[in-house]
Amino acid sequence: MKPRHLESLIIGGCWDPIDIADCKLIFETEQFKNAKYVAFLWQVKFNVEDLLNFRHLRQFQCWMKNDIGPEEILRVRDIVSTFEQIEFCDLILRSTEDIFPMGRFAEALGAEIPIGPLAEGEDWAFNHHYKIPKFRESLEFKLTVKESWCRVNIVRIR
């Protein structure tokens, strides 16, 4: 039996952060270029422009640098909206005392974060709907914060 293309590529198992240069080597492999799903499960933190490497995927998961500004957040939205094959992506950012990514996303996307006490077991969350210009499709953003992790799930609605 001959090997075929990988459908999924899951890269993880390392607690130490790695350099983005190592990821660029992965991006150049045929396995990555032919994959449909990729997950980077370690603490390499991608810049917004690094997301362009994922344009051929149906699904991906990765960590992002947490010090992300409003212009970069809108750029994430604009980049992902151009991915023709994308079905779902999961971006993970870390909240710190100085940086609260969920608040920055809410501000940039024009969404409101619910105010008031949370019910027991409830997490901070909000949804945002973005209509992709010139298409009948949209992106649904769901942001949740659990402990110090901000998770941005983006689903393409066809």
C-alpha positions as CSV (number, residue, x, y, z in Angstrom):
1,M,0.0,0.0,0.0
2,K,1.4,3.4,-1.0
3,P,1.3,6.3,1.5
4,R,-1.2,9.0,0.6
5,H,-1.7,12.6,1.8
6,L,-2.3,13.3,5.4
7,E,-5.8,14.5,6.2
8,S,-4.8,15.8,9.7
9,L,-1.6,17.1,11.1
10,I,-1.5,17.5,14.9
11,I,1.7,19.0,16.3
12,G,2.2,19.1,20.0
13,G,3.6,17.4,23.0
14,C,6.1,20.0,23.9
15,W,5.8,22.4,26.9
16,D,8.6,24.7,25.8
17,P,7.7,27.5,23.4
18,I,9.3,27.0,20.0
19,D,10.4,29.6,17.5
20,I,8.2,30.6,14.6
21,A,11.1,29.7,12.3
22,D,10.5,26.1,13.2
23,C,6.9,26.4,12.1
24,K,7.9,28.0,8.9
25,L,9.8,24.8,8.1
26,I,6.6,22.8,8.8
27,F,4.6,25.2,6.5
28,E,7.0,24.2,3.6
29,T,6.4,20.5,3.9
30,E,4.1,18.6,1.5
31,Q,2.3,17.1,4.4
32,F,1.3,20.5,5.7
33,K,0.4,21.8,2.2
34,N,-1.9,18.8,1.6
35,A,-3.5,18.6,5.0
36,K,-7.1,19.5,5.6
37,Y,-6.9,19.9,9.4
38,V,-3.9,21.2,11.4
39,A,-3.6,21.8,15.1
40,F,-0.6,23.4,16.8
41,L,-1.0,22.2,20.4
42,W,2.0,23.8,21.9
43,Q,2.8,27.3,22.9
44,V,4.1,28.7,19.7
45,K,2.3,32.0,19.3
46,F,1.5,33.1,15.8
47,N,1.2,36.7,14.5
48,V,-1.9,37.7,12.6
49,E,-0.1,37.5,9.2
50,D,1.1,33.9,10.0
51,L,-2.6,32.9,9.6
52,L,-2.1,33.2,5.8
53,N,-0.3,29.9,6.0
54,F,-3.6,28.2,6.9
55,R,-5.6,29.4,3.9
56,H,-5.8,26.0,2.3
57,L,-7.2,24.2,5.4
58,R,-10.7,23.3,6.3
59,Q,-10.0,23.5,10.0
60,F,-7.2,24.7,12.2
61,Q,-6.3,25.4,15.8
62,C,-3.4,27.5,17.0
63,W,-2.2,29.9,19.6
64,M,-2.0,33.6,18.9
65,K,0.1,36.3,20.5
66,N,-2.1,37.8,23.2
67,D,-1.0,41.5,22.7
68,I,-3.4,41.9,19.8
69,G,-4.8,45.3,18.9
70,P,-8.1,46.4,17.2
71,E,-6.6,46.7,13.7
72,E,-5.0,43.2,14.0
73,I,-8.3,41.7,15.2
74,L,-10.1,43.2,12.2
75,R,-7.3,41.8,10.0
76,V,-7.9,38.3,11.5
77,R,-11.5,38.6,10.5
78,D,-10.5,39.8,7.0
79,I,-7.9,37.1,6.5
80,V,-10.1,34.2,7.6
81,S,-13.0,35.4,5.5
82,T,-10.9,34.9,2.4
83,F,-10.2,31.3,3.1
84,E,-12.4,29.5,0.6
85,Q,-12.1,26.0,2.2
86,I,-12.4,27.1,5.9
87,E,-15.1,25.5,8.0
88,F,-13.8,26.2,11.5
89,C,-10.8,27.6,13.3
90,D,-9.9,27.9,16.9
91,L,-7.6,30.6,18.1
92,I,-6.3,30.6,21.7
93,L,-4.9,33.6,23.5
94,R,-3.8,34.0,27.1
95,S,-5.3,36.7,29.3
96,T,-3.0,38.5,31.7
97,E,-3.5,41.3,34.3
98,D,-2.5,43.8,31.6
99,I,-4.1,42.2,28.5
100,F,-7.7,41.0,28.2
101,P,-8.0,39.7,24.6
102,M,-11.8,39.2,24.9
103,G,-12.3,42.9,25.7
104,R,-10.2,43.9,22.7
105,F,-12.1,41.5,20.4
106,A,-15.5,42.9,21.6
107,E,-14.3,46.5,21.1
108,A,-12.9,45.8,17.6
109,L,-15.9,43.8,16.5
110,G,-18.5,46.2,18.0
111,A,-19.9,43.5,20.3
112,E,-20.8,43.9,24.0
113,I,-19.5,41.8,26.8
114,P,-22.3,40.9,29.3
115,I,-21.9,42.8,32.5
116,G,-22.7,41.5,35.9
117,P,-22.0,38.4,38.0
118,L,-21.7,35.1,36.2
119,A,-23.8,32.1,37.3
120,E,-21.9,29.3,39.0
121,G,-19.9,27.4,36.3
122,E,-20.6,30.0,33.6
123,D,-17.8,31.5,31.6
124,W,-17.5,34.9,30.0
125,A,-18.7,34.6,26.4
126,F,-20.1,36.5,23.5
127,N,-21.0,35.8,19.8
128,H,-20.5,38.0,16.8
129,H,-21.9,37.5,13.3
130,Y,-19.9,38.9,10.3
131,K,-21.4,39.0,6.8
132,I,-18.6,38.4,4.3
133,P,-18.8,41.2,1.7
134,K,-19.9,40.1,-1.8
135,F,-20.8,36.6,-0.6
136,R,-23.9,34.9,0.8
137,E,-21.7,33.5,3.6
138,S,-20.8,34.7,7.0
139,L,-18.4,34.1,9.9
140,E,-19.7,33.3,13.3
141,F,-17.3,34.3,16.1
142,K,-17.8,32.8,19.6
143,L,-15.5,34.0,22.2
144,T,-15.2,32.4,25.6
145,V,-12.9,33.0,28.6
146,K,-12.2,30.3,31.0
147,E,-9.6,31.0,33.7
148,S,-6.9,32.9,31.9
149,W,-7.6,31.5,28.4
150,C,-9.5,33.3,25.7
151,R,-10.7,31.1,23.0
152,V,-11.9,32.5,19.6
153,N,-14.0,30.0,17.6
154,I,-14.7,31.1,14.1
155,V,-17.2,29.1,12.0
156,R,-18.0,29.7,8.3
157,I,-21.8,29.7,7.7
158,R,-22.6,28.8,4.1
